[in-house]
Amino acid sequence: MTERKASDLFVECLEAEGVRHVFGIPGEETLDLNASLDDSSITFIPVRHEQGGAYMADMYGRLTRRAGVCLGTLGPGATNLTTAVADALLDRSPLVALTGQADLERMHKESHQHIDVVSMFKPITKWNVRLNSARVIPEVVRKAFKVAEAQKPGPTHIELPEDVMAEEVDGAPLPARGGRRRPWPAGSYVPASSSARPCRAGPSPSSAAARRPGSAR
């Protein structure tokens, strides 16, 4: 496998998870990711507000039972996602939120629009993480989707620092998951056990009372 940008590997991992659409607003810190999306089979759907993109991903997850994906940049882009991500948690909708972030080496300087997004998303997600190394992209993406779609479904979050996504990396997506577990049973499912046998109807209360000694006729 030849080396390529980490953003290319990240998008290949999204494709391996069956992602077909990403909803959101690009920013300076997500330019590499958006360029990789343009060269992929995934359709990026721009929205007017990050919250709307997250709600679209939320509804996509409810309707398809596969995690919807939304994207926002750092700072206000990330904070605008939180209401819809919290809604996905409360309504048990599978969702993966992606947010851009400043370079790792700039975070301690409290640079422009930098906030601790991972801590902010912690109480409203099932799992969330900052991508500190391009080498772990396949494992991180797989876990984000697996946790989002497992019972009980809900949102997960991956923070993508700009310098990590621009790194050159040699890697490949993990093999596609087979027999993906669904938290919703099929509509035609009926337990094939003796406990599922219908009970015989018993006597009605009125007829039982009529047979008791001394009851009114």
N, C-alpha and C positions, 0 to 999 in steps of 0.2 A: 504494500500500500504506500503510495507516494505521499509526501507531506503536503498539506494544504492548510488553509486558514481554519482555525478552530470553529469559526461561524459556519463554514461549509460542513464540517463534521456534525455540528449541532443540528443543522437542518436535515442532514441525512438521518440522524437519529429520530427526528420528528417524523420523517417519512416512514421510517421503520415501525413507528407506533401507529401508523395509519392516519396521521394528521393530514387533512385536506384544506383547511382554512385556518388563518390566524387573523384575529380581529384586533385593531388597535391604532395607535398613532406612533409613527417613528420619531426618533430624536437623534441628536448628534451622537449620543453614546450607543445607539443601536444601528448605525449606518452599515457596519459590516454584516450584521444579522439580516437586515433588510435586503442588502445586495445579494446575499446567499439565497434568501427566499425568492428573489426575482429569477434566479437561475434554477429553481427547483419546480417540482410538480405541485407545490403548495400555493394556494391563492391567498395573498395578503389583502385584506379588506379594510381600507382606511375608514375611520369614523370621525365624527366631529368632537367627541369627548371620550376620554378613556373609560369613564363609567359605562357609557353606552356599549363600548366594545366588550367590556367584561360581562355585561348583561347578555349580550349576544352569545358569548361563549358559554355562559350559564345555561341559556335556553338550548343551545346546541347540545350540551351534555345531557339535558333532560330528555330531549327528543331522540337522540341517537344512542344514548347509553355509553358513549365514548367521550372522553374528556375533551371539552372545548378549550381552545387556547386563545389567550388575550395577551396583548403586548402594550407596555407603557415605558416611557423613559424614566430617568431618575427624578428625585424631588417631587414636584407637583404632579408629574405624570404618574408616579407610583401611588401617591396619596389619592388621586382621583379613582384608582381602581378599587379602593378598600371597601366602599359600600356594597358594590356588586359581589366582590369576593366574599364578604361576610354573609350576604344573602345566599350565596351558593353553599356556604357551610351550614346555615340554618335549614335550608331546603334540601340538603344532601344531593347536590348536583356535582358530578365530576367535572373538574376544571383545573387547568394548569395556567398559572399567571407567570408571565415573563417580564422582568423589569431590567432596564439598562442601569449602569452605575459607572461612576468615575473610575479611573485607574486605581488599582490596589495601592500603589505607592502614594496616591494623593489623598486617601481617605482620612489619614490622621491629621491632615492640614485643615480640615473642615472647609473644603473647597466649595465652589459655587454649587448650590442646590443639593449638596450632599447631606443626607439624613440616614439614620440606621434603619433601612427598609426591612431588613431581616427581622429585627426586633418588633417593628411595627406590624408585620404580617403574622407573627407567631401566634397570637390568640385567635386569629380568624382563618387559620389553615390547619390541615391535618399534618403537614410537613412542609418545611421551607428551608432553603439553603442558599448560601453564596457560593458561586463557582470560583474557587480559588486556583484551580489548575485545569488546563485544557485536557490533560490526560484522563481525567475522570468523567468526561462528558458522557460517554455511553452509559455508565452506571448511574449517573445522576438523572439523566433523562428517563431511563427505564424505571427507576424508583419513583420519580414524580408521577408517572402515568399509572404505575401499579398501585400506589397508595391512593391516588385520586379515584380510581375505579373500583377499589376493593370496598367491601362492606365496612362501615357505612360510607357511601360515596361522599366526596367533598373536594374542596380546593387544595392544591399544593402551589408552591411558589419557588421559582429559581431566579436569583439575582445574577446578572451577567455583567461583570466589570469590562470596560471597554478594552483594556490592554489584554485581558485573557482571551477575548473573542478574536483579537487580531493576531494571536500567536500562531506559529506554524506547528502543526501536530501530525503525527502519524498514528492513525487509529481507524476503527471501523465500528459501525453500529452493532449492537448485540443482536443475535438472531431473533427473528420475529417470534413473539409469544404464541404458542399454540393452545387451543382450548381455553381462551380467555374467560375467566370466571365472571358471571353476570350476577349482580345482586337481586335482579328481578326474575322470578320464575316465569316460564312461558304461560300464556293464557290457557292452554289446554292441559296443563299439568294437574293430575289427580293422583294422590298417594295410592299405591297399589298394596294395601295392607288390610288386615282384618279390621283394624280400628276405623277404616274408612267406610265400613258397611253401614247402610242406612238403618236407623233404629225403627222398630215397629211402633206404630202409633198406639199409645195407651188410651184408656178411657178418658173422656172429657170430664172436667170437674163436676159438671151438672149431673152426668149420668152416675158418677161415683157417689155423689151425695144422695141420689135417689135410691141407691141400694143399701144405704146405711139404715140400721134399725132405728125406728122412731123418727126418721126424717119426714118432713112434710111432703105429701103427695101432690 
